[in-house]
Amino acid sequence: MKVLITGTTSGIGRAAAVKFLSAGHSVYGIDIRESSIENENYTHFIADVSDKNSLPDIDKVEILVNNAGVQTQTEKDIYVNLFGTMYCTQKYGLQPNIKAIVNIASASAHNGAEFPEYSVSKGGVMNYTKNTALQVAKYGATCNSLSPGGVVTDINRHILDDERLWKAVLDESLLNKWAQPEEIAEWIYFVAVINKSMTAQDILIDNGEMAKANFIW
């Protein structure tokens, strides 16, 4: 199938591209940086998802993964994470060839426990997922979101490299760990390709952080 993934130069986006390529799909990537992926079935475009005029023309997309995101603690989070998702969906997802759209939200969309701009942007992504599911249902397509908790990526390098912070964040989860990008990529693949019936839903993948509770009697 023809797969378009945004934010493919690192982290979850790169892992997702590699996963779809390994399964034999044709993958198109959009990022503001050059890609290190070398595969004859991969095509890379340099563009900013928050600038709809810079988005390349890619027709007949069958699977769209809106992954590109930033965490700047400024309004840029909203423009890239939310409006970028909306612009890409409007350009590539709302058309008859689409079969599945997967949006990457965040655990902070559920609890708001992060920087305000980031939390708002990801909460918007989760809500927009439901709106999009209504729009693509006429094509027999699904639209769902994933809400990862902590993931071992460069955006979290300041935590990963600080022993005190790293221990503190792990202590906040039931399983005492964070997810790897490759695991989230497996979730993306399942929701986009294997799943045929779930739509307008969000899946929380947070190692039990949201469920953790200390009972005091």
N, C-alpha and C positions, 0 to 999 in steps of 0.2 A: 504493500500500500504506500501511498504518497503521504509522508509524515513531515509536518513542519513543527520545529521546536525552537522556542526563543531562549536566549541566554545559554548558548551551547559551548562557550569557551572554558567553563569550569563548573565544579560542583554538581548539583543535581541535573542541570541541563546537559552537561557533557556526558554524564553517566547514562542519561536517558537516550541520547543520540547513539552512544555505543551499543546500548541494549537493543534498540530497534534495528540498527545496522547488522548486528549479530544474528538477528532473526530474519534477515533478508529483505527488509524494507528499504525504500528509497527515502533518504532523510535530507531535509533542507533546514539549515540552521540560520538564525538571525542573532547577531550580537554586535556590540559596539567595538569589539576587538577581533583580531585575526584568530582563526581556529588552528589548533594543532592536530585535528582529526584528519587522518589520511586514509581515505576509503573511496573507491570509485563510485560508490552509491551515495556519497555525501556531497552536497553543494552548500557553500557558505556565502552568506551575504552580510556585509557590514552596514548596519542601520540602527537607529535609535527607536525603540518601540513607542516611546512617548511622543515622537514626531511622526504623525501619520503620513505626512508628505514624503518622508524618507523611506517608507516601507516598499520593498520590491514587489513587482507583480509576479505572483506565483499562483497559477490557476489550478483548479480541481484538487485542492487539498482534501485528503480523506481523514487524516487525524491531525488535530491541532493541540499542541501542548504549550500553554501559556506559562512559561517558567521564569522569564527574565524578571529580575527584581533587584532592588537596592535597599540599603538601610543607612540613610544619611542623617536622620533626625531632622530633616527639613521637608518642605513641601514637595521636594523631588520624589520622595517615597510615594506620594499619592499619584504624581504624574506618571512615573515609570510603572509602579506595581498595579495600580488600578486603571488609569487611563490607557496605559500600554496594553493591558489585557483586553480592554474594550476595543481599542483601535484594531488590534490583530484579529479579534473575533469578528468584528464587523467586516474586515477586508477578506479574511480567509475562511471563516467558519460558517457564516450565514449564507450558505449556498448548497445546491442539491447534492453535490458529491460528498459532503461531509458525513462521516460516520461516528466520530467521537471527538469531544473536546474535553481536555483535562486542564484545569486551572490549579496552579500551586498557590494555596492560601498559606495559613500559618496557625499554629496553636494559639498565638496571640490574638487571632481573630475570635477565639472563643472566650478568652479571659481578659483581654485588654492589658495584660501584664507585660508591656514593653513600651518603647517610645511611642508617644501619641500618634505621630504621623504614620509610622509603620503599622501600628495596630489598626488605625482607621483604614489604611489602604488595603490591608489583608481582609478586614471585615467586609469591606466593599467587594472584594474579589469573591468572597464566599456568597454574598448576596447576589452578585451579578451572575454567578453560576446558575442559580435557580431561575433567574430571568432568561438566561440564554437557553436553558433546557426547554423552556416554553416555546422559544422561537425555533429551535432545531427539531422539535418533535415531529413536525410535518414531513421531515426528511427521513424519519425513522432513526435519527441519531440521538446519542446520549451526550449529556454534559454534566460532569461531576468535578468536585474539587478535592484536593488532598491538603491536609493541614499538618505538616511536619512540626514536631517540637524541635529539640536540639539536633542538629545535623553537623557532622564533622566536615566543614567546608572552610575555605579561606576567609569568608565573611565573618567567621567566628574565631579567627586566629588569635585575637587578643585574649580570649578565654582559654583556648587550647594551650597556649604557651604560658599561662599563669597557673601554677600548681594550686594556689589557694582558691582562685576562681573556679578552676576545673573541678576540684573536689566539691565545692559548694553547689555547683549546678547539678552535678551527678547525684548529690544527696537529695535533690528535689524530685527525683524520679523513683518509681517503684523498682525498676530493673537496674538502676544505677549505671546507666550508659546512655549514649547518644546513638542515633542511627547513622549509618554510612550512606553516602550518595547513591551507591549501587542498590541498596535496599529500597530507597524511595523510587529509583528507576524501575524496579520490579513491580512496585505498586502502580506506577504510571502505566506500564505495559499491560498489567492485568485489567485495570479500569478501562483502558482504551481499546484493547484487542479482545481479551477473553470475555469481559463483561458485555452482555447484550441487553440486560433488563434494568439495571440500576441507573437512574438518572435523577438530576436535581438534588444530589446528596453530597455530603462532605464526610471524608474519612479522616479521623484524628489519629496520627501516628506519633505518639509522644513518650513512649516507654513508661506510660502510667503516671506522668507528671500531673495531669489534671485530676487523676483519681486518688493521688496520695493524700492521706488525712491522718492526723495525729489525734487519737481518741483520748480525751481527758475526762475522767469521771470524778 
